[in-house]
Amino acid sequence: MLLGSLATSSFARAGEEEKKKAKKLLDQGDALLESGDFGGALTRYQKAHEVFPNARLLLPMAKAEEKLGRDLDALQHLEQLVNEVGPDLTEALAAEIDSLESMLGQRIAHVWLSVEPEGAVVTLDDVELGPAPLAQAIRLLPGKHHLLVTKDGLPSVQKNLELRAGDDVKETVSLVKEKEREKDRDAVRAPAIVGVDPEVPERMVREPRPSKIPLWIGVGATATFAVAAVVTGLLAKSDHDGFAEPTYAKQQREDARGSGKIFALATDGLLLGTATAAALTAYWYYFKLEESPDRTTATIVPWVGSDGAGVSLSGFLDR
């Protein structure tokens, strides 16, 4: 019994010391709030609540947060205060809370979200709020917000919200209807033809037209080789004339003979390159471009319907 009494007395003294310390911090916070130092006041109130976690300390915290523009935090602390105090909430305290909540409610926006189907995950501004349905309205600061609703097996829906202070709006999101709209869009993109085989005949598929770039490269290469062959041919002829000139010294004639052979070999190579480039260019033009699928291709397809039968003529027209 003696040990029990001592323990109870020790806890009571500790509780009184914490209460006194919290009261001192509360008084300091009130003085700072009165002087306009809202940040310092909030810090004192938070420390007081840590030392002595009494729900009534949440009210001065909410007042300081309101002064700092932290409206959502202030509303959250007011709700926490009401929930923790419960039936012990006095009329005077309730009136003070209602007054502050009313003022804060005019500075924020409320969004009531209706989501189909249940269980779809709601994400707002990259923060997951949980599965639908949400128990209460979403409180948001004025401005732009991004809403995302997802569920496995259904297309996701995104919405951009632009809210003003005091807005009280309802947003409806249906993933089921979005899936139906996707089916309708797919049907528009690929319409079915009654009575005709939905598989397009292979000969009616238009292949892309071959590029003309190789053709112009071939023309340029042919011209380059030809010009170079003319130049080296003229140089070879000039050296040959020098070799045949009887008035030249022997060494000059030998030099002309040697360089003439080199220019002659170069000319032969360039002529070969000219012929090769010209052949490839002609092949690309006659066997690629000319046979590209740009000509009229008609196809007769039989069809059978519920009220008759016949044939349909279809194909591509020249460009």
RAFEN-V432056 format. One record per helix or strand of 2 or more residues. SS is the DSSP state (A for helix, B for strand). FROM is the first residue (numbers start at 1). LEN is the number of residues. If there is no record, write none. Layout:
# RAFEN-V432056
SS/FROM/LEN, SS/FROM/LEN
This chain:
# RAFEN-V432056
A/2/34, A/38/14, A/57/11, A/71/18, A/91/15, B/108/9, B/121/4, B/127/5, B/138/4, B/143/9, B/154/10, B/168/7, A/175/15, A/202/3, A/213/32, A/250/40, B/297/9, B/308/9
